[in-house]
């Protein structure tokens, strides 16, 4: 049997991204970033409050890999290493033999989902680090290390690490993605409707395990990284250091694989400036640093990004005004919409569309512009529903 068709694999993965983005509202960038991270053979952290579909999204994504062994666990401070990597074989122990049962545990998984990763017990810490770093597990009886077939792990947490042990794990998670509750009221209305409706079975594209493994080990590393991209990365590093945001050399080096994976997923033979966008999920240590990192990355990726981000600031300010007016009369809210919100959002929408057309015409990435445009739609939907009392189920038609 010949090597898997790399272009077909990338095409299938793009279809998976599209299908999951339709199912999970406001998660387009999250879905794509998780797929890119898996293609790079790295691990990701999805950081957000409970009830933001972190585990459901991870299961749905990993379930699209045919033939893969999948393992998941919810960690606590009391989780023993044997529960993660293989319990003791009681029958063998009765015969005087000490061995572990690895089937169905982390040691045999191709993909893994580890929930509440920072609650990893002290007893399991070293083995978890070895598992994530080197893909090895040291048996309880001191036998030879077990090599694990792990391609990548998706981890999740409701909070940042609070101690040195958890910080050691945090450092090993190359990609960090923040998620929140749905912002757009029309998406929330659609979510509520989905709980009571019986939609037709959605399309479900899958990828063979062998094809994914070939992409990770052969096709992605073969993607060219032009000198211009190396120069851009150096420029970005200098810009972030000036703002006292310093990432380790290891993190920068590993990030190159993400750039290659991003290009591969889009079906391109070489990394382009647009691929640098994925670095917005790599180079921050705390969520407070993320906006600064995002701004520096997007300035580098796209000359249109600065104006788009300035418009994002205006939109955020408008939303803050809406929050501050909670409880005021409908008349006061309507007056605010007429005098302020409507014109501000309309101007932002028109300018963002012009920026998108200009960027597309010049062959530049429109990702940042579309992200801000999505933010504008969400805030406009809030204005319509909360300030003007428009039915949330009809908002989509008015955006």
HUKA-V654703 format. One record per backbone hydrogen bond with DSSP energy under -0.5 kcal/mol. CO is the residue of the C=O (numbers start at 1). NH is the residue of the N-H. Records with the same first field share a line. If there is no record, write none. Layout:
BEGIN
CO=NH / NH
END
This chain:
BEGIN
4=6
5=9
6=10
7=11
8=12
9=13
10=14
11=15
12=16
13=17
14=18
15=19
16=20
17=21
18=22
19=23
20=24
23=25
24=27
27=31
28=32
29=33
30=34
31=35
32=36
33=37
34=38
35=39
36=40
37=42
38=41
43=175
44=155
45=47 / 177
46=48 / 157
47=179
49=52
53=57
54=58
55=59
56=60
57=61
58=62
59=63
61=64
62=65
64=66 / 207
65=68
66=209
68=70
69=110 / 111
71=113
73=75 / 115
76=79 / 121
80=83 / 84
81=84 / 85
82=86
84=106
87=101
88=90
89=93
90=94
91=95
92=95 / 97
93=96
97=99
99=89
100=102
101=87
102=105
105=108
106=109
107=149
110=151 / 152
111=71
112=154
113=73 / 115
114=117 / 156
115=75
116=119
117=120
121=124 / 125
122=125 / 126
124=128
125=129
126=130
127=131
128=132
129=133
130=134 / 135 / 136
131=135
135=148
137=139 / 146
139=142
145=147
146=137
152=112
153=44 / 155
154=114
155=46
156=116 / 117
157=48
163=167
164=168
165=169
166=170
167=171
168=172
169=172 / 173
170=173
172=174
175=45
177=47
183=185
184=187 / 188
185=189
186=190
187=191
188=192
189=193
190=194
191=195
192=195 / 196
193=196 / 197
207=66
208=212
209=213
210=214
211=215
212=216
213=217
214=218 / 219
215=220
218=222
220=223
224=226 / 271
226=229 / 230
227=231
228=232
229=233
230=234
231=235
232=236
233=237
234=238
235=239
236=240
237=241
238=242
239=243
240=243 / 245
241=244
244=246
245=247
248=252
249=253
250=254
251=255
252=256
253=256 / 257
254=257 / 258
255=259
256=260
257=261
258=262
259=263
260=264
261=265
262=266
263=268
264=267
269=224
272=275
273=276
274=277
275=278
276=279
277=280
278=281
279=282 / 283
281=176
286=289 / 290
287=290 / 291
289=293
290=294
291=295
292=296
293=297
294=298
295=299
296=300
297=301
298=302
302=305
304=308
305=309
306=310
307=311
308=312
309=313
310=314
311=315
312=316
313=317
314=318
315=319
316=320
317=321
318=322
319=323
320=324
321=325
323=326
325=328
329=333
330=334
331=335
332=336
333=337
334=338
335=339
336=340 / 341
337=342
340=344
341=345
342=346
343=347
344=348
345=349
346=350
347=351
348=352
349=353
350=354
351=355
352=356
353=357
354=358
355=359
356=360
357=361
358=362
359=364
360=363
366=370
367=371
368=372
369=373
370=374
371=375
372=376
373=377
374=378
375=379
376=380
377=381
378=382
379=383
380=384
381=385
382=386 / 387
383=387 / 388
384=390
391=394 / 395
392=395
394=397
395=398
396=399
END
